[in-house]
Amino acid sequence: MKKIDKIIASIILFFICSTLSHAQELKNSLTYDSYMVGLGNNSVYDTYLSPLKYKGTNFTFLFEQMKMTKLADGKIARQHLFTVDFSNSKNESGTANQYTGMFEYGFGLLYKFKPVNKFTFFAGLKADALLGFVYNTRNGNNPATPKVNLNLGFSGMATYPLSFANQLMFFRYQVDLPFAGIMYAHEYGQSYYEIDMENYNGIFHFASFHNQILMRNMLSVEFPSKHAYTLKISYMNNLYETRINDLNTQIWTNSFLIGISYNLLKVSSKKAYTEGPYQSIFN
């Protein structure tokens, strides 16, 4: 329990720092907002529900916001990421359906640096809170398993502008890899009736690479236009895998997304508008 207490304290401290950094934005820094929807495929394997692997279609909504802060002389960016995934999958024989839903919020503090011409890099820490479920239509007594994870991890990003046929494009790749946190996992064969009877022993665990691998890879290209918005196309790969209490869960998704992004100057009613030049997050 001491290890879990330390992880909880670290994550809480990280979120406190995020709240403080929110009030320390650069006056001339533009806020980058992105809204995307996507479609792809998924593979779900949850031994608590079934020994079979289920495959199907995945739907994704993703919102992203980034802005430079005053931390480290204006070199620290904050990032908000909110993702909703929902999938409908079937077993190989097509005799049963499995529904999966994942709701994830992430907050990152990333250091910005430009070691070479045109390339821009970001690297730092990211805290993630995930709440989800897997529901199997064939099961009777225990038809679903909840997925609850709270993690702290590494995040890295690289951007590169490229001009082709008089069209400017911005390429960006980001990878997120949690290294420590807490996750929910009941015992092998433990029913929800037993948990309802206040048998909470062993359902929350310290999580790291020995029992959990969560990774997100996202490659994006943006096409600026003469209008206020930018067309954005992305490929996203999510890996969710846990091995604990003799239970194995693997949820893999591959999605193609399309949407728009903006660079806006956001001020509250208590602040006066600032004069340019304005600073874009990726410049």
N, C-alpha and C positions, 0 to 999 in steps of 0.2 A: 504493500500500500504506500510505502514511502516514495517509491519511484513514481507511482501514479500521482501522488500529491505534488511532486516536483514538476511533473509535466503539466498538470493543471495550473500551477502557479506561473509557469513560463508562458503558457498560452494566454492566460488572463493578462499578464504583464504586457504581452505583445499587442493585445487588443486595446489596452489602455494607451499604449504608445500610438496606436493607429488613430485613436480619438483625438489625442493631442496634436498629432501631425495634421489632422484635418483642418485645424484652426490656423495653420501656419503655411498657407498657400502663397506662392509668389503672385504678386499683384498682376503682372503682365503675362502670366502663364495661361495658355489656352487649355481648356478642358476637352479631352478626347472622349467622345461617346460612340459606341458601336452597338447596333442591334442586328442580330442574325437569326435566321431559322434554317434548319437543315434536315436532311433525310439520309439514312444510311442503313447498315446492317449490324446485327449484334449476335453474340453467342453467350448464353447463360448456363452455368453449371453450378447447382447448389445441392450438395449431398444431403442436407437436412430435408429437402423436399422431394428429390428424385435422384437416382443414380444415372439418369440420362442427361445428355446435353441438348439444350433447346436453342434453335436459331430462328431469327426473324427480322423484322423491320424496326428501325429506331428513329424516333422523332426528337429533334433538339431545338431548344431556344437558348440563346446566349446573349447576355448583356455585359458589356465591358466599359469601364471608365478609367481613365488615367489622367494624372495631373502632377506637375512638378511641385515640390514643397520647398520650404526654406531650410530644411535640414541639410547639413554638410555643404553649406554655402550654395544651396540651390541645386545640388546634384542628386538628390534623392526624390524619386517619383513614387507616388502611391498608386496602387491598382486595385480596383474592385472588379470581381468576376462573379456573375450569377448565372448558373446553368440549370436548365430543366431538361431531363431526359426521360422519355417514355417509350417502351417497346412492347410489341406483341410477338411472341415467339412460339414455335411448335417443336415437338420432338420429331425424331427422324421419321417415324411412322405416321405422323399427323393425327394422332389419337388424343392429344391433350395440348392445351394452351398454357402459356406462362406469361404473366404480365409483370413488367419491371418498371419502377419509377425511381428516379434519383433527383434530388434537389440539393444543390451545392452552392455555397457562398464562400468566396475566397478573398482575402485581403493581403496585399503584398507591399513591402517597402523595398524598392529596387534602386541600386546605385547606378547612375548613368555615366558612361565613359566612351570616348572615341579614340581608340589607339591607332587606327588607320583611317585613311581618307574614305569618306562616304559611309563606311560601316558605323553603326551606333549599337552599343551593347548595354544591356541592363542585367544586373545580377543582385540577388538578395534573398530575403526570407519571405515566406508566404504562409499564412494561417488559413486553414480550411475547415469548414463545418459541413458535414454531409448527412443527409437524412433520406432514407430510401426504403424500398420494400421489393420483395419478389413474391408473387402470388401464383400458385399453381391450381388450376381448375379441377384437377383430378383428386387432390387430397381432401379428406373430410375433416378430421380432428385438428390437424395443424396445417392449414393450407398456405400459410405465408411465413416469411422470415423478415424481420426488420433489419435495416442496415444503418447503423449510427456510428459515425467516425468524427473525431476532432483531432486535427493534426497540425504540426508545424513542419515546414519543409523548405527545400531550396527551390528557387525559381530563376531561370535564365532566359534571356531574349536577345535576338540579333535582328537588326533591320538594315535594309540596303535599297537605295533608290536606283531605278534603271529606266532609261528612256529608249523606246523602240517605236519606229515609224511615227515620230512626233507625239507619241503618247507616253506620259510619265507614269511609271508604276512603282509602288512601294512594296517590297517583299519583307515579310516578317516571320520569324520562327520563334516559338516559345515552348519551353519544356518545364514542367512542374513535377517535383519528386519529394513527397513527404518522407521524413526520417524518424519522427517520433510523435506519439499521441496516445489517444484512448479510443477503444472500440468496444461495441456491444457484441457479445457472442455467448449464447446459452450453451449448456452442456449437451453432449451427444445424447439424443433420446429424451431430453428434457421437454416436457409439454408446457404449453402456456398456462394450463391449469395450475401446475406446480409453481410457476412464477407468480401467478395471481394470488397464490396462498402465501405470498411474501417470502418465497424461497429465492432471494436475490443473490445468493452466494455464487461467485464466480461468473457473473454475467458481464462485468466490465473488466477490461484487460489493458495492460500496457501494450502498445502497438509499435512495432518497428520492423526492420527488414526480415527478422526471423519469423514473423507470422503475418506480415502484411506487405504487399507491394501495390502502391497506387501511383500511376503515372499518367500524365496528360501531355500529348504532343500536338501542336497546332501550327500549321503552315498557312500563311495568308498572303494574298496579293490585293492591293487596293489601286483603283483607277480614279484619280482625281478628275473632276469635271469642271465646267464653267459655273456650275450651280454651287450651292452651299454644301451639298452632300458629296460623298465619295462612295462609289460602288466597291463592295468588299466581297471577296470569294475566299473560302477557307476549306481546308481539310483538317479534321480533328480525329485523333485516335485516343481513346480512353482505356486504361487497363485498371481493373479493380480485382484484386486477388487476396484472399485471406485463407490461412490454414491454422486452425485453432480448435481445441477440444475434439479432435478427430473429425472435424467438419471442414469441408473444402468449398470455397465459393470462388468462381471465376466469372467475371462479367467483362466482356470485351466489346467495344463499339467502334465503328468506323463511320464517320459522317462527313458529308459535303454540305457546306453552309453558304448561304448568300444573304447579303444585307447591305446596310448603309452605315457610314460613319460620318461624324461631324467634328470640327474643331471650333469650339465656341468660347467666348469670354463670358464667364458666369460670375455675377456679383450679387450680393444680397442688397436689400433695400437700404441697409445702414451704411453701405460703402459707395463711394463715388467711383464713376467710371475712370479708368486709368488711360493714359495716353500711350500710344505705341512707341517702339515696335513691340509686337506681341511674340511670345515664345511658344512654338509648337513643341509638343512632347517628344517627337522623334527627330527634331532638327538639332 
